[in-house]
């Protein structure tokens, strides 16, 4: 249960904090870094919603924002064999829902022949930023997994990381990429042209550039 009666407590002034199971750790712990970056990603999504997004996209991201708190709680709670209470964990159902949204928003979009440059509308630009922060959070989560292991650990160990929380972040970054395209529309895709200011190095590169330029004209 969350019961916030006072925001400042002075308990972290020595550089330590407590995880959700009340175990003490340093604020530089990779687990703290991971859930802190999840919080940052959530804040960027809040900006994207504030500047305005299509209703269907906003509805999805409102659900995602709530679930990112679940992800943070999961990463903040070490996986141990016999926890004192049932922890809040990301489950496969949440990942399946992200994948369903990826399909629903992505299937109508044209195929890409190159990467797209971040930008477009203000909302889409913030979604691009959120996507990169989610990717960073995923990398931090994997750093925590390398340090503490995946899943349950021995009773005297510090506790591992739930791999489904990391999978969730991976799928979420995919969804955010798709949503930026959905928000901008096909005409808003600005494609990356490798070595744009240089002549193509060979016939293969020439064909690739022709495909990109054709797709950009059609978009």
Secondary structure, 3 states (H helix, E strand, C coil): CCCCCCCCCCCCCCCEEECCCCCEEECCCHHHHHHHHHHHHHHHHHHHHHHCCCHHHHHHHHHHHHHHHHHHHHHCCCEECCCCCCCCCCCHHHHHHHHHHHHHHHCCCCCCCCCECCCCCHHHHHHHHHHHHHHHHHHHHHHHHHHHCECCECCCCCCEECHHHHHHHHHHHHHHHHHHHHHHCHHHCCECCCCCCCCCCCHHHHHHHHHHHHHHHHC
